[in-house]
Amino acid sequence: MTRTSVVNEKYVFTLAFIAAMGGFLFGYDWVVIGGAKPFYERFFQISNSPAFQGFAMSSALFGCLIGAGATGYFTDKYGRKIPLFFAAFLFIFTSIGTGAFNSFTLFIIFRILGGIGIGIASNVSPVYIAEIAPAYMRGKLVAINQLTIAFGVLSAQVVNMLIARPVPIGASDLMIFESWNGQMGWRWMFWACTVPAILFFILLWFVPESPRWLVKAGKHDRAYKILNRIGGSEYARTEKQEIIETINPSVSTPFSALFSKGLAPVIILGIGLAVFQQWCGINVIFNYAEEVFAAAGYGISSTLLNIVLTGTVSLIFTVVAMFLVDKWGRKALMLLGAGGLSIVYLVIAGGYFLNIKGSFMLFWVITAIAIYTLTLAPITWVLLSEIFPNRIRGHAMSVATFSLWLACAILTISFPILHKEFGASGTFLLYALICILGFFWLLKKLPETKQKSLEQIERELTTNQG
């Protein structure tokens, strides 16, 4: 049932945008390291060590695993707002600390702590948005989180480009180390994140707790007031009753219940979606842009400009996805993503194999990013935020995001090794194969969830999956 005539859309969009600032910080902190990479690697003298390069790039992922793994307990026990406050604090603290010291060990420690903030934000922001959103606009609202992630990615890329000073083609490691980029520029790239992080911390004071968590916690009056402000008294009564029917506050749902016969198929579906979003391979373009574009014939300064171009494309197609997710549906877009990336990766692999340079390769890399940000990037988060039952959503989302970041860690750590052993061509051929397999898995296993309430999705999935 759509309640377009009574829903206070302005209020709901405001709540969604504030919560989605966690996504912005996630995107910024996740990608800023890609632009800083050519400079901090020379500063810490690890530019010739694939192992240390991979460790530096993936260190935040270990924090993501911690944040994602622990968040389920805290969101189910204390609600959605407190974890978001903690994530905002971590973004402020670690943005300062990452660039403040000359120790590679401390650099890694602060990146791990920042990763905890990413893990929390990636888990809680889409869940909060899904839980305050009316069914008819939930896909669009949750996609706002991906929009802010894309905007955070683009902001980091633009800030990196503005901070970095031109690097001569063929500049030696020593020349880069002694330059302003090598000594101070990479630090300012991390420090810039403190401004939006402080703003996020302040704005969180103005959003209410999730009404679905409040019902689960037995705080029905508070939940009713929030639902009433969202859609009026009739909406509040109907939504509250639907939530109560799927939640029994007097019965505790242990973590082990996630893998019971009735719930395990839904959890496995969530894990599969999370893993596939990462193993489709697109994040290597963001995290290892220097290697990807160098293989296509670009120097460091040109690479920074190309990174901004990829971020702009990402933002544009995420906006397009917001208008399609509730019209085309989740499954159609996911299939488009898996099938489209399969084809594009085969072309990219062929281009690298034939040693094609320049604009041809840039076009296909950007096409891959456009497809991903139209489909797999936002729609996976929409699906993860809505397929899990109310009573276990915190724990289930924690398992899914933990799986996502574990898959991302494996992807990030493995890329330098795969790139060295098989070259760019062989690596992208592998990603094409993964996308082909993912297409047929999605075709068989993924249900459609558009225009359905969270409670209706819960009833259908727990009945039909298995």
N, C-alpha and C positions, 0 to 999 in steps of 0.2 A: 504493500500500500504506500503510495506517495502522498506526502502531506505538504505539497509545495505552497498551498494557500496559507498555512499557519506557521510554517517553520521560519524562525528568525535567522535567515541565511547569513546576514551580516555578522551576527554574533558568533555563529558556528564557524564561519570563515576566519574570524579573528582568532578564535581559540585554536583552530587548525594551524594558522600561520605562526602563532607563538610557539606551539608545540613543535612545529616543523623547523624552528630555529635549531633544534637539536640536530636535524638533518643537515642544515647549512654548516654547522660546526663539524659534523661528521665528514662532509664532503671537503671542506677546507683542510682540516687536519690530515685527512687521508691522502690528499693530492699534493699538498704544499711540499712534501718531501721530494716529489718528482722533479720540481724546478730547482730545489736546493741541492739535489744529488750531485751534479757535476762539480759543485764547489765544496760541500762538506767532505766528499770523498777525497779530494786533494788535500783538504785541511787535515783530515785524520789519516791520510796516506794509505787508503785502502782501495785506490782506483785500479790496482792490478790484482786484486784478490776477489774472485767471484764469490767465495764463501762469505767473507766479511761484507761484501756488497749486499748479498742476499739477506744476511743477518740484520744489517742496518735497515734495509727496506722493509723487512718483515717483522721487526721487533715490536712495532705497534700491534701487530696481529696477535701476539701472545697476550697483550693487554686486552684486546678485543675478546679473546676467548675467556679470560677471567671475568670481564664485565658482562658478557652475554651469559656465561654460565651461572654467575651469582645473582643476576638481576631477577630471575624468575621467583626466587624465594622472597626477595625484598618487595617486588611489586605485588605479589599476592598477599603479603603480610602488612605492608605499610602504604600501599596505593601506588599510583603512577607519578605523582608530583615530587615526592621526596627523592626518588632516584634521578629524576630530571634535574633537580637542584644540585645533586652531587655531581652529575655529569658536567653541568655548567661550571662548577667550582674546579673540577679537574682540567677542563679546557683552559681556564684562566691560569692555573698553577703551572701546568705542563708547557703551555705556550711560552711562558717566560723562561722556565727552566731549561727547555731544550736548546735554546740559543745562548744561554748565559755562561756556559762552562767550556773549557778546552779539553775536557776528558771524554774520550770515546765511551767509556763505561757509563758516565753520567748521562751522556747523550742517549744511550740505549735505555737507561732506567727511565728517563723522562718520556721517551717515546712509548715505552711499555705502559706507563701511567696514563699517558694520553690515549693509548689504545683502550684502556678500561673505560674512559669517557666515551669513546666511539662505540664500544660494545654496548654500553648502557643506552646511549641515544638511539642507536640503530634498532634496539629492542623496544624501547618504551615509547618513543615518539609516534610510530605508526599505530601501535596498539591504542594509545590514548586517543588519537584522531578517530580511529575506527569505532571506538566505544562512545564517542560523543556525536557521531555522524548519523543522520537519518539515512535509511537504506538507499533511497533514490539518488543520493549524492555522495555516498561513501567512497566509491571508487575515485571520483574526482578529488575528494578531500584527502584521502590517503596518498594520492598521487602528488599532492602538494608537497608532501615530505620528500618525494623524489625530485620535485622541482627545486626545492631548497638545497637538496644535495647537489644537484647539477649547478645551481647558482653558487654554492660554496666551492665547487670544483673550479668553475670559471673565475670566481673571485681570487682563488689561490693562484691560478695561472696568470691572471692579469697582474696581481701584486708581484708575483715572481718576475714577470717580464719588466715591470716598472722599476723594481729594485735592482735587478741585475744590470750591470754595465756591459757594453759590447765586448765580446770575446773574439780576438783575432782568429781566423781560420788556421788550424794547425798549431794553436797555442800549446806549449808544453805543460806538463803537470806542475812544474816549478813556477812557471809564469802565472798560472791560475792560482796556485797556492799563495803567492805573494801579492796578488791583486786584491782590490777592495772586495770583490766578490768572494774570494777565497778566505778572507779574514773576517769580514763583517756582513756582507750581503746576505749570506745564507742564514745568519742569525735573525736579521730583520724580517725575513720571510716567515719564520716561525712566530716572532713577537707580534706581528700584525694581527694574529688571531685573537689576541686578548680583547680587542675592541668589541667584536660581535659577541664574544663569550660573556663579557660583563653585561651587555645589553640583554642577552638571553636570561641571565641570572635575575636581572631586575624585572623583566616582563613576566617571569613565571609566578611572581606574587599575585598577578591579576587573573590567573586562570583557576577554575574550580577543579576539584578532584573528579575522576571518572565516575559517572553515575552507576555504571555497571559494577565497578569495584565497590562503591558505597552500598549497593544492594547486597552484594556478597558479604560485606562486613556487617550487615544488619542495620545500616544507617539509612533507612528508607525515606525518612523525611528530607534529609539533605539531597538524596538522589532525586526525589520528586521535584524539589525546588529547581534543581538544575535542568531536568527534563522539561519542566514547565516553562522555564526561560527559553529553552531551545525551540519548543513547538506548541506551547499552550497546554491547558489543563487536560483536554482530551488526549492529546499526544502523550503527555506525561503518564496518565493512567494506563493507557494501552501499552506503552513501552515498558513501564514498570512491571505490569502483570506478566508480559512476555519474558522479562528477565527473571522474575521470581520462579516461573515455571521451569526454567533450566538451571536454577541455582537453589540448592538447599543449604542456607548458611549454617545450619546446625550440624551438617555432615562435612567433616574434613576430607579433602581429596589428597591422598599422599602422592608423592612424586612417582612411586612405583605404578600407580594407576594409569600413567600415561602409556604404559606398554601392556595394558590389559587387552583382552581379545576385542573389546568393543572400540577402544580408542587407538590401538596400535596402527591400524591402517591410515588414520588421519595424520598421526605423528610421522609415519614413514613418508607420506605424501609431502608433508611440510619439509622434512629433511631433504627429500629428493629435489624439491623446488629450490631450496637454499643452495644446495651443492651445485646444481646445474647452473644457477645464475653466475657462480664464480668460475666453474670449470669450462664455461663457454669461452673463456680466455680473454675477454675484452680488457680486463683490468691491467694486463701487462702493457697495454698501449699507454695507459696513464702512469703506471709506476715505473716502467722502463722505457719511457719515451726517447731517452737519449740513444739507447741501443736500437730501438725500432726505426727511428728516423735516420740514424747514422747508417743503418743498412740500406736505407733508401737514398743515401747520398747527401744528407743534410748535416751542417755543422751545428755547434751548440747554440749560437744566437738564432739561427734559422729554426732550430728545433723549438726554442722557447716561443717563437711566434706561431709555429705550427700547433703547439700545445694549446695556445689561446684559441686558435681556430677550432680545434677539436672540442674545447670547452664550450664555445659559442654554439656549435652544432648540437652538442649534448643538451644545452639549455633549450634551444628552439624545439627540438623533437620531444623533449619532456613536456613542454607546453602542449604540443599536439596530442600527446598521449592522454593528457588530462581531459581533453574533449572527446576522446575515442573510447576510453575505458568503460564508461557506462552506456555506450551506444553499441560498439562492436562486441563487447564482452571480453572477459579475461582470456578464455581459451584461444580464441581466434588470434589475439595479439601475441600470445606466447608461442603459438605455432608459427606465426609470421616471423617472430624473432629467431627461433631455432632454425627454420628453413632458410631464411635470408642470410643468416650468419654462415651457414654451411657453404652456400654458394660463394659469398664474398671471400671467405677464408681460402677457398680453393683458388680463387683468382689471385689473392695476395701471395699464397704459397708459390703459385706459378710465376708471379712477377719476381719474387726474390730468387727463385731457381734460375730464371733467365737473366738475372742481374739487371733488371730494369730499374732505372733511377728516376727521381724527381717527381713531377706532378702526377704521373700515372699512379704511382704507389700512394701518394698523398690522398688522391681522390678515393681510392678503395679503402684506405684506413679510415677516412672520415665517413665513408658509407657504412662501414661496420659499426662505427660509434653511433651514427644516426639510427640504424636498425636497433641496436641494443637499447638506446635511451628511449626509443619509441615503444619498446616491447618488454624485454626481459628485466630491465632495470626497475621501472616503476611497477610493473604488474606483479612481479614476484613479491614485492613488499605489500601490495594490496591483498594478494591471496594469503600471505602469511598472517596478516592482521585480522583476517575474517574467517578462516577455515577452522580454527580451534574452538572447542566448546567454552562457554563462559567460565565454568567452574575450574578449568585447568589452563586458561589462556596464558596466564603469567608464566607458569612452568613450561608449557608447550612452546611458547614463543622463545623462551630462553634456550630450549633444546634446539630449535630451528636456527636461531641466530648463532648459537655456538657452532653448529654444523656449518653454517655459512662462513664464519670466520676461520674455522679449521680448514675448510676447502680453499679459502682465499690464501691462507698461510702456505698450504701445499703448493698452490699455483705460483705464489710469489717466490718462494724458496726454490722451486724447481725450474723457473724460467731461465735464470742464468746458466744453469747446468744443461738444460735442453738446448738453449741457444748455442752454447759452446760445442755440444756434441753433434747436433743435427742441423745447426744453422737456422736462420729465420724461416726458411722455406719448410723444413721438416717440422718445426714447432707449430706453425700455423696449419699445416696439414693434419697434425694431431688434433688441434682444436676443431677443425672441420669435422673430423670423425666423431668427436664427442657431441657436436651439435646435431649431426645426423641421427645418432642414437637417441639424443634427447628429444628430437622431433617425434619419433615413433613412441617413446615413453609417454610424452605429453598427450599424444593423440589417443592413447589407450586409457590413461589413468586420470587425467585432469577433468574435473567437473566444471560446469559453468555456475558462477555465483552472482552474476550481476542482478540488480534490482531485488535482492532478497535480504531480509533482515538477518542479523547475526544469529538469532535464535532459529530461524527457518533453515539457514545453512547448517547449523548444528544438528537439527533433527534429520535432515536429509543425509548428511555425511555419516553420522553415527549409525544410521539405518542401512545405507546403501554400500558403504565401503566395507571391504573385507573379501 
